[in-house]
Amino acid sequence: MTANTSNPGIPRRTQVVIVGGGPAGLLLGQLLHRSGIEAVLLERRSRAYVLGRIRAGVLESGSVSILREAGVGDRLDQEGIPHDGCFLSFANKGFRVDFAGLAGRSVTVYGQTEITADLYAARSRSGATTVHGVEDVTLGDIDTASPHVSFVTESREHRIDCDIVAGCDGFHGVSRKSIPLDSMTQFERVYPFGWLGVLSETPPVSDELVYANHERGFALCSMRNPQLSRYYIQVGLAERLEDWPDARFWDELRRRIPAAAAAELVTGDSIEKSIAPLRSFVAEPMSWGRLFLAGDAAHIVPPTGAKGLNLAIADVRYLHEAIVGFFTGDPTVLDTYSDTALSRVWNAVRFSWWMTNTLHRYPDQTEFDQRMQETELAYLSGSTSAQRVLAENYTGLPL
């Protein structure tokens, strides 16, 4: 690398610039490092801020394998909680879907915050360049063989020339916005509700996730570890956090989950509370010139199917393989990345959309609509074939 004279820690040139320091960007950087490819990672926020974000933590079996391949699976293997199934309920009746028995796979509960911490630790050990606090990021000449990324940090302007730009900077980042609108098609479904989530230092109601369809709205009981629970209820988009003191949240959650789960519910003070809107979003293609999108920069799914983080990990797997191929003599391999990734993305979008429609109550929903949802779930409860389809999709389609 050639050092930038205004800041010796920032090179003037590298092979790959990764925009975005969340799990997708960090994982890509780690895989590239292990493959001997230089990459500079740029992140707008501080490391402490990134590590403090509360996100999902249900990992498909394939995602676990990729994290192990990246050399960051030790703590995951020690502290991750394997789940061989989940519970679904409707009309206060519940049933279990046996992932292991039906699909031969399981999922692992391990918080995204922990994954990010593991990846940051690995990046620090690698000595690879990470620049925090970047502003005014601009992607230049990305439709040529000589792209570059310009940015400001610590009131100084910098430019890094590179061969490839990886856009891992999320839905609101600059990467996708750098692709001309006439070169991209965007598909979107905005749902008329959100999830109110509460994190509490209490034991979970069950050792597996509980998804509940209820005439008052959806609810989910999940966990981060045996003493840290994460609960969600469906709320309207106009709801405000100040309207939901802890006591009201716990009362509403009890109403929506099965009586057996409600009887096990241990309440306590929330240590984090937030409302997240739900949307389905896909941008096609996931590349333009030498810019390649991964994770939320290219697609968003409702959290109902636990696919967001897993899709980002799959994108990174495909992109890493394409970049390695490019630098080892096959300049055309990058051309297949978008189609390969999008095939998996659309399957996950479909599954997340189906789970969302089946489990949530819509503002204009009638009693007929509610009965159709309950009938769908009743059929699922009695059909091994239907449960197998759910188990195969939930635990992750083959990479």
ABEGO torsion letter per residue (X at the ends): XBBBAABAABBABBABBBBEABAAAAAAAAAAAAAGBBBBBBBABBAAAAAABBBBABBBAAAAAAAAAAGAAAAAAAABBBBABBBBBBGGBBBBBBAAAAAGBBBBBBBAAAAAAAAAAAAAAAGBBBBBGBBGBBBBGAABABBBBBBBBGGBBBBBBBABBBBAAEAABAAAAABBAAABBBBBBBBABBBBBBBBBBBBABABBBBBBBAAEBBBBBBABAABBBBBBBBBAABBAAABBAAAAAAAAAAABBAAAAAABBBBBBABBBBBBBBBBBBOBABBEABBBBEAAABBBBAAAGAAAAAAAAAAAAAAAAAAAAAAGBAAAAAAAAAAAAAAAAAAAAAAAAAAAAABBBAABBAAAAAAAAAAAAAAAABAAAAAAAAAAAAEBBX
